Amino acid sequence: MRAITLPRFGDADVLTLADLPVPTPGPDDVLIRVQAAGINRPDILQRQGHYAPPPGASPLPGLEVAGEIVAIGKNVSGWKIGDAVMALLPGGGYADYALASAGCCLPIPPGWSWAEAACLPEAFLTVWANLFADTPFGRAERVLIHGGSSGIGTTAIQMVRASGGTPYVTCGDDAKCQKAEALGAERAVNYRTTDFAEAFKDTGLTTILDMVGGDYIGRGVRILAPRGRHISIAAQGGRTASFDVMDVLRKRLIITGSTLRPRSPTEKAGLVAGAQEKLWPSLASGAIKPVIFQTFLLENAAEAQKVMESGTHFGKIALLMER
Ligand SMILES: NC(=O)c1ccc[n+]([C@@H]2O[C@H](COP(=O)([O-])OP(=O)(O)OC[C@H]3O[C@@H](n4cnc5c(N)ncnc54)[C@H](OP(=O)(O)O)[C@@H]3O)[C@@H](O)[C@H]2O)c1
């Protein structure tokens, strides 16, 4: 099969098209003939040598795909050969064929393109795991999402809206702010020209979903409402933070965070089942649907990652296998 490999760490041009054997499913896996694969920022971190695949995962990049099941492991029930699925992977998505744990597959909502289906799982399940899985989520939720233009951000805006909450975002330019508001953000603030902590200090934020870290954490802690949650999913702006501990005590805040990729297949399957149970109607109606910015052929994976690194995108970038 064709696959994009990482012979060494470096810039996007290290990504190399190679001919590899088709993987064989283990007892709990399905083998997917990939039609499209989503690109995620963690793929770039992996390429740069900053984000190693978890033990046992494919060393190839690619955390999400859509395609048809062509083989199943002996313990798998609920899926059959020929089913169209979108799947969360621990790696290996930039390829003609990929293995997924059966519990990490979802059916594809009616009318979605392969690219749309491929671009849902990683962002959808990251947002589910962090914002929804451990907390009842209701109309009173006022969520500030940093990176409103990102794959994660565009998905989170829709998930918060579909669940009755109110999303607020930060973006890096005014055009992205306008797009985020058109997508459902109550208010988008350009973080390069406006201090988000000043802009949202009277909003009564119940939750902040943060991919920036650094001084964003102290600023977020300052403006969260009592019993608020500050949730880190990345640290693009710095790994160390300082905040006023008295804010945490006085407002009884929760400061937390998580990563999705290293979790066990069983834990991921629990997230898939929970998210599917609660949000399937919003997927089926299209209220939650990936925003596709651009697609590339598999062999042009380097160009696709360069677009993500340029920061010009709004939403998701996908690879198409088109054989
Ligand atoms: N914890 C997990 O399990 C998990 C899973 C998946 C992804 N992630 C993380 O989530 C983030 C988004 O991933 P993605 O694949 O959706 O990537 P992406 O589309 O490339 O998005 C990166 C985003 O970061 C924003 N950003 C950078 N600096 C910022 C700042 N100072 N203030 C506000 N926003 C800033 C960018 O905003 P502008 O372009 O508008 O400047 C852009 O929207 C990445 O950091 C990724 O590593 C974490």
The ligand as an SDF file (V2000), in Angstrom:
LIG
                    3D

 48 52  0  0  0  0  0  0  0  0999 V2000
   -4.9230   17.2070   24.1390 N   0  0  0  0  0  0  0  0  0  0  0  0
   -5.2780   16.5260   23.0770 C   0  0  0  0  0  0  0  0  0  0  0  0
   -5.6530   15.3480   23.1550 O   0  0  0  0  0  0  0  0  0  0  0  0
   -5.2280   17.1840   21.7250 C   0  0  0  0  0  0  0  0  0  0  0  0
   -5.7710   16.5400   20.5970 C   0  0  0  0  0  0  0  0  0  0  0  0
   -5.7360   17.1880   19.3730 C   0  0  0  0  0  0  0  0  0  0  0  0
   -5.1760   18.4560   19.2680 C   0  0  0  0  0  0  0  0  0  0  0  0
   -4.6290   19.0330   20.3720 N   0  0  0  0  0  0  0  0  0  0  0  0
   -4.0280   20.3720   20.3160 C   0  0  0  0  0  0  0  0  0  0  0  0
   -5.0590   21.2880   19.9920 O   0  0  0  0  0  0  0  0  0  0  0  0
   -4.5270   22.3460   19.2220 C   0  0  0  0  0  0  0  0  0  0  0  0
   -5.3390   22.5030   17.9530 C   0  0  0  0  0  0  0  0  0  0  0  0
   -5.1220   21.3830   17.1140 O   0  0  0  0  0  0  0  0  0  0  0  0
   -5.6150   21.4400   15.5990 P   0  0  0  0  0  0  0  0  0  0  0  0
   -5.2240   20.1500   14.9960 O   0  0  0  0  0  0  0  0  0  0  0  0
   -7.0240   21.8690   15.5590 O   0  0  0  0  0  0  0  0  0  0  0  0
   -4.6020   22.5470   15.0310 O   0  0  0  0  0  0  0  0  0  0  0  0
   -4.7290   23.8560   14.1480 P   0  0  0  0  0  0  0  0  0  0  0  0
   -5.9410   23.7780   13.2870 O   0  0  0  0  0  0  0  0  0  0  0  0
   -3.4240   24.0580   13.4630 O   0  0  0  0  0  0  0  0  0  0  0  0
   -4.9240   25.0270   15.1990 O   0  0  0  0  0  0  0  0  0  0  0  0
   -3.9390   25.6840   15.9270 C   0  0  0  0  0  0  0  0  0  0  0  0
   -4.6390   26.8860   16.5270 C   0  0  0  0  0  0  0  0  0  0  0  0
   -3.8740   27.4830   17.5570 O   0  0  0  0  0  0  0  0  0  0  0  0
   -4.2700   28.8480   17.5890 C   0  0  0  0  0  0  0  0  0  0  0  0
   -3.3540   29.6730   18.3500 N   0  0  0  0  0  0  0  0  0  0  0  0
   -1.9940   29.6950   18.2850 C   0  0  0  0  0  0  0  0  0  0  0  0
   -1.5090   30.6350   19.1400 N   0  0  0  0  0  0  0  0  0  0  0  0
   -2.5930   31.1920   19.7490 C   0  0  0  0  0  0  0  0  0  0  0  0
   -2.7490   32.2310   20.7250 C   0  0  0  0  0  0  0  0  0  0  0  0
   -1.6950   32.8750   21.2430 N   0  0  0  0  0  0  0  0  0  0  0  0
   -4.0100   32.5530   21.1200 N   0  0  0  0  0  0  0  0  0  0  0  0
   -5.0830   31.9020   20.6120 C   0  0  0  0  0  0  0  0  0  0  0  0
   -4.9940   30.9170   19.6780 N   0  0  0  0  0  0  0  0  0  0  0  0
   -3.7590   30.5820   19.2480 C   0  0  0  0  0  0  0  0  0  0  0  0
   -4.3080   29.2170   16.1190 C   0  0  0  0  0  0  0  0  0  0  0  0
   -5.0440   30.4010   15.9570 O   0  0  0  0  0  0  0  0  0  0  0  0
   -4.8410   31.4270   14.6960 P   0  0  0  0  0  0  0  0  0  0  0  0
   -4.5150   30.5770   13.4920 O   0  0  0  0  0  0  0  0  0  0  0  0
   -6.1490   32.0910   14.5850 O   0  0  0  0  0  0  0  0  0  0  0  0
   -3.7100   32.3170   15.0740 O   0  0  0  0  0  0  0  0  0  0  0  0
   -4.9860   27.9940   15.5290 C   0  0  0  0  0  0  0  0  0  0  0  0
   -6.3850   28.1490   15.5350 O   0  0  0  0  0  0  0  0  0  0  0  0
   -3.0540   22.0210   18.9540 C   0  0  0  0  0  0  0  0  0  0  0  0
   -2.2800   22.7220   19.8770 O   0  0  0  0  0  0  0  0  0  0  0  0
   -2.9910   20.5270   19.2030 C   0  0  0  0  0  0  0  0  0  0  0  0
   -1.7040   20.0960   19.6000 O   0  0  0  0  0  0  0  0  0  0  0  0
   -4.6560   18.4370   21.5940 C   0  0  0  0  0  0  0  0  0  0  0  0
  1  2  1  0
  2  3  2  0
  2  4  1  0
  4  5  1  0
  4 48  2  0
  5  6  2  0
  6  7  1  0
  7  8  2  0
  8  9  1  0
  8 48  1  0
  9 10  1  0
  9 46  1  0
 10 11  1  0
 11 12  1  0
 11 44  1  0
 12 13  1  0
 13 14  1  0
 14 15  2  0
 14 16  1  0
 14 17  1  0
 17 18  1  0
 18 19  2  0
 18 20  1  0
 18 21  1  0
 21 22  1  0
 22 23  1  0
 23 24  1  0
 23 42  1  0
 24 25  1  0
 25 26  1  0
 25 36  1  0
 26 27  1  0
 26 35  1  0
 27 28  2  0
 28 29  1  0
 29 30  1  0
 29 35  2  0
 30 31  1  0
 30 32  2  0
 32 33  1  0
 33 34  2  0
 34 35  1  0
 36 37  1  0
 36 42  1  0
 37 38  1  0
 38 39  2  0
 38 40  1  0
 38 41  1  0
 42 43  1  0
 44 45  1  0
 44 46  1  0
 46 47  1  0
M  CHG  2   8   1  16  -1
M  END
$$$$
